[in-house]
């Protein structure tokens, strides 16, 4: 059985790239959702930091997304639009 898990990326747009980076994130979010890889939530902290929460449907979905040509094009564009501050590749829920 597949298990959903969370990835978190904290980033800030490069100077002059905020609109472009948000457009690319929207495009990437649509790919992730439409192809069934997972779902995304985007938050903003103050003026400059963004926090992207991505709930992957499974490890297999994440692997497929990492090989998807459309997603790869978005990730390549983001490399010129944002500065990544921190990434948590895989967070699992803790039951207390």
C-alpha positions in Angstrom: 0.0 0.0 0.0 1.3 3.5 -0.9 1.9 6.0 1.8 1.6 9.8 1.3 4.5 11.8 2.7 5.6 15.4 2.9 8.5 17.3 1.3 9.2 20.9 2.2 11.1 23.5 0.3 11.9 27.0 1.7 12.9 29.5 -1.0 13.1 33.1 -2.0 12.8 34.6 -5.5 15.9 36.0 -7.0 15.8 39.8 -7.5 13.2 40.7 -10.1 12.0 37.1 -10.5 9.1 36.9 -8.1 6.3 37.0 -10.7 8.2 34.5 -13.0 9.0 32.1 -10.1 5.3 32.1 -8.9 4.2 31.4 -12.5 6.6 28.5 -12.7 5.5 27.2 -9.3 1.9 27.4 -10.5 2.7 25.4 -13.6 4.6 22.8 -11.6 1.8 22.5 -9.1 -0.6 21.9 -11.9 1.6 19.1 -13.3 1.9 17.5 -9.9 -1.8 17.5 -9.4 -3.0 16.7 -12.9 -0.7 13.7 -13.2 -1.6 12.4 -9.8 1.9 12.8 -8.3 0.6 14.6 -5.2 -0.7 18.0 -4.0 1.0 21.3 -3.1 0.4 24.1 -0.7 2.3 27.3 -0.9 2.8 29.7 2.0 4.6 33.0 2.4 6.6 34.2 5.4 7.0 38.0 5.6 8.2 39.7 2.4 10.5 37.2 0.8 10.4 33.6 2.0 8.1 31.0 0.5 7.4 27.6 1.9 6.2 24.9 -0.5 4.6 21.9 1.1 4.3 19.0 -1.3 2.4 15.9 -0.3 3.6 13.1 -2.6 1.1 10.3 -3.1 3.9 7.7 -2.9 7.6 7.2 -3.5 6.7 5.8 -6.9 4.8 9.1 -7.7 7.8 11.1 -6.7 10.1 9.0 -8.9 7.8 9.4 -11.8 7.7 13.2 -11.3 11.5 13.4 -11.2 11.5 11.8 -14.7 8.6 13.7 -16.1 9.8 16.0 -19.0 7.3 18.7 -18.2 8.2 18.8 -14.5 11.9 18.7 -15.3 11.5 21.8 -17.5 9.8 23.7 -14.6 12.5 22.7 -12.2 15.2 23.8 -14.6 13.5 27.2 -15.0 13.2 27.5 -11.2 17.0 27.2 -11.0 17.2 30.6 -12.6 14.3 32.2 -10.6 14.8 31.2 -7.0 17.3 30.7 -4.2 16.5 27.5 -2.2 17.2 28.1 1.5 16.3 24.6 2.9 14.8 21.4 1.6 13.3 18.5 3.6 13.0 15.7 1.0 10.9 13.3 3.1 9.0 14.0 6.3 6.8 11.4 7.9 4.0 12.1 10.3 4.6 11.3 13.9 1.8 9.9 15.9 1.9 11.0 19.6 
